[in-house]
Amino acid sequence: MIEVKNLSKSFKEVQAVKNASFTVNKGEIVGLLGENGAGKTTTLRMLATMLKPTGGNAEINGYSIIENSQKVRGEIGILFGGDVGLYDRLTVRENIRYFAQLNGMSKKEAEDSINYLVEELELKEYMDRRVGKLSRGMKQKVSIARFIVHKPTVMLFDEPTTGLDVTAAKLVHDFILQCREQGKSIIFSSHSMQEVEKLCDRIIIINKGEIIEEGTIEYFKDKYQSNSMEDIFIRLVGGK
Ligand SMILES: Nc1ncnc2c1ncn2[C@@H]1O[C@H](COP(=O)(O)OP(=O)(O)OP(=O)(O)O)[C@@H](O)[C@H]1O
């Protein structure tokens, strides 16, 4: 479970996130929607303890991202789109193993988890290839494996389908839905309204660092009397 309380982040004069408060329950996918520069990545990076907040706090399964960041790291997985941050010169197996070790898993735990993921994600024939030689979609599969090797219960997806073709994007979508079935708490940030409508149970709209509206898709459509989430979004963020 994710509980965010008045979370803020400033970079000198830029207030990237202002007093954000929200909750994500177990088995729930919450969409974080906003224009370029709205503060989505900054919010997710703070929750993943990659950035220190300048105000407020958040708890991940009861652990504070400020006072208990080590514990939080064990509970959380974060998947980025675009550059997936793998080591090109290492093989698939070495990449996944490395991240398992970073997350404090023992050798045995790591190998068991890797063997399971190899089957689950159909990675067998790629395991001993160098990551630099794989296609973008395959790399994304490897980053999914890396992302879940330590079995996180809270998953953060930051535009995870950027640059993927339809088949690879579907793999990511199916994976996210499977995570929900397993009762994980999920935040999904995207520019694509179609993706958000397909996957999310609830949507948070963030504009210039502030949460301006939050609710289910039905809530938005009903309140703003429109069937198009795209139109509603544009109306809310100022009609640009
Ligand atoms: N390290 C940094 N130093 C200074 N300013 C930053 C830094 N990271 C982000 N910002 C600023 O904070 C604001 C929010 O950026 P953020 O990356 O969180 O937006 P975003 O909603 O993820 O955008 P996008 O959809 O383009 O990824 C922007 O004005 C950005 O320029």
The ligand as a Tripos MOL2 file, in Angstrom:
@<TRIPOS>MOLECULE
LIG
   31    33     1     0     0
SMALL
NO_CHARGES

@<TRIPOS>ATOM
      1 N1         16.9720   17.1010  -11.5390 N.pl3     1 LIG1
      2 C1         16.2420   18.1850  -11.8300 C.ar      1 LIG1
      3 N2         16.7410   19.4370  -11.7020 N.ar      1 LIG1
      4 C2         15.9970   20.5210  -11.9610 C.ar      1 LIG1
      5 N3         14.7140   20.4790  -12.3630 N.ar      1 LIG1
      6 C3         14.1570   19.2730  -12.5250 C.ar      1 LIG1
      7 C4         14.8830   18.0590  -12.2710 C.ar      1 LIG1
      8 N4         14.0510   16.9950  -12.5200 N.ar      1 LIG1
      9 C5         12.8740   17.5310  -12.9150 C.ar      1 LIG1
     10 N5         12.9230   18.8850  -12.9200 N.ar      1 LIG1
     11 C6         11.8150   19.8050  -13.2540 C.3       1 LIG1
     12 O1         10.7100   19.4300  -12.4760 O.3       1 LIG1
     13 C7          9.5050   19.5260  -13.2300 C.3       1 LIG1
     14 C8          8.7870   18.2020  -13.2360 C.3       1 LIG1
     15 O2          9.5330   17.2510  -14.0000 O.3       1 LIG1
     16 P1          9.1150   15.7240  -14.1380 P.3       1 LIG1
     17 O3         10.2130   15.0360  -14.8840 O.co2     1 LIG1
     18 O4          8.7410   15.1930  -12.8270 O.co2     1 LIG1
     19 O5          7.8260   15.8040  -15.0670 O.3       1 LIG1
     20 P2          7.0070   14.6450  -15.7960 P.3       1 LIG1
     21 O6          5.5810   14.8750  -15.4610 O.co2     1 LIG1
     22 O7          7.5810   13.3240  -15.4740 O.co2     1 LIG1
     23 O8          7.2640   14.9970  -17.3310 O.3       1 LIG1
     24 P3          7.4250   14.0320  -18.6230 P.3       1 LIG1
     25 O9          6.0690   13.5870  -18.9780 O.co2     1 LIG1
     26 O10         8.0010   14.9760  -19.6360 O.co2     1 LIG1
     27 O11         8.3670   12.9390  -18.2450 O.co2     1 LIG1
     28 C9          9.9180   20.0530  -14.6040 C.3       1 LIG1
     29 O12         9.7750   21.4490  -14.6180 O.3       1 LIG1
     30 C10        11.3660   19.6480  -14.7000 C.3       1 LIG1
     31 O13        12.0630   20.5120  -15.5670 O.3       1 LIG1
@<TRIPOS>BOND
     1     1     2 1
     2     2     3 ar
     3     2     7 ar
     4     3     4 ar
     5     4     5 ar
     6     5     6 ar
     7     6     7 ar
     8     6    10 ar
     9     7     8 ar
    10     8     9 ar
    11     9    10 ar
    12    10    11 1
    13    11    12 1
    14    11    30 1
    15    12    13 1
    16    13    14 1
    17    13    28 1
    18    14    15 1
    19    15    16 1
    20    16    17 2
    21    16    18 1
    22    16    19 1
    23    19    20 1
    24    20    21 2
    25    20    22 1
    26    20    23 1
    27    23    24 1
    28    24    25 2
    29    24    26 1
    30    24    27 1
    31    28    29 1
    32    28    30 1
    33    30    31 1
@<TRIPOS>SUBSTRUCTURE
     1 LIG1         1 GROUP 0 **** ****
